[in-house]
Amino acid sequence: MNAIDEAHPTATPERVTLGDDVQSLRERVALASFIVVPFLAILAAIPVAWGGWLGWSDVVITFVMYGLTLHGVTVGYHRLFTHKSFKPNRAVKVVLAVLGSMAIEGPVIRWVADHRKHHRYSDKDGDPHSPWRYGTSLRGLTKGFLWAHVGWLFHAEQSPIEKYAPDLTQDRDLVRISRMFWMWVLVSILLPPVAGFLLTWSWQGALTAFFWGTVVRIGLLHHVTWSINSICHTVGERPFRSRDRSGNVWWLAIPSGGESWHNLHHADPTSARHGVKRWQLDSSARIIWILEKLGWAREVRWPTAERIAARTAPTL
């Protein structure tokens, strides 16, 4: 069994209902609102800040919310639940699933199914979000890039959970958290303005915290996440052998929590660390390291010199 197959065993569990495998019109309308509104807020961010509607509390709230929800996706949704890069205790598992849900990128089990399908067919027919979907011409790549970045989210057909994430449907905690996704969305939306009000004791503080800590933060996080699908499968260095066009994009490393060291990830999907050189910042791997040191994570799949050497592309 290879590393990709390890991430999604084929045993068929008892059926658990977590939504249809076809996206409804209502879901697509809701998705569009969570894409368009934050994007417009990002465009308005500079003039709003220039007009004085950005205080220290807004900066702190936005930074904290971005960091928590980003690593909920990178450490939780991605490296833990999708690829089993480490084994956490129950509290860590639940916290990561909730924080990932608060990124508003979909319920954890649905997200995992999509990403496991991506790895199985990466940059080939069947990949949900390959930028090479429409060919290598300028027109085809432009269309494919937009598809990989955001267009694929509106595709009616969903990745079958029973095929790609049967193991997660056997975890009662994750099933419950997935079913309560709507509640984590509300928490993610309302927590920044509540924090802004408590820090400033003013409705203006609550309003600006909502703008920066909720709307702008969601928009930035979404586009950084989608950039791994689009940018990191179009450009970047490829020092490791992989079956696709995944590349390392250094300037996305910090905002993506280390996810943009994408070439090694596709060469060795279960590795807990994606940036393997000292200068390759990978905050997600550092968090896993801390969890391991605290005794809250075990059996961490750290990259070894032998595994790295075996996956290094030959130099010409």
Buried (B, 14 or more C-beta within 10 A) or exposed (E): EEBBEEBBEEEEEEEBEBBEBEBEEEBBEEBEEBBEEBBEBBEBBEEBBEEEBBBEBBEBBBEBBBBBBBBBBBBBBBBBBBBBBBEBEEEBBBBBBBBBBBBBBBBBBBBBBBBBBBBBBBBEEEBBBBBBBBEEEEEBBEBBBBBBBBBBBEBEEBBEBBBBBBBBBEBEBBBEBBBBBEEBBEBBBEBBBBBBBEBBEEEEBBBBBBBBBBBBBBBBBBBBBBBBBBBBBBEBEBBBBBEBBBBBBBEBBEBBBBBBBBBBBBBBBBBBBBBBEEEBBBBBBBBBBEBBEEEBBEEBBBBEEEBBEEBEEEEE
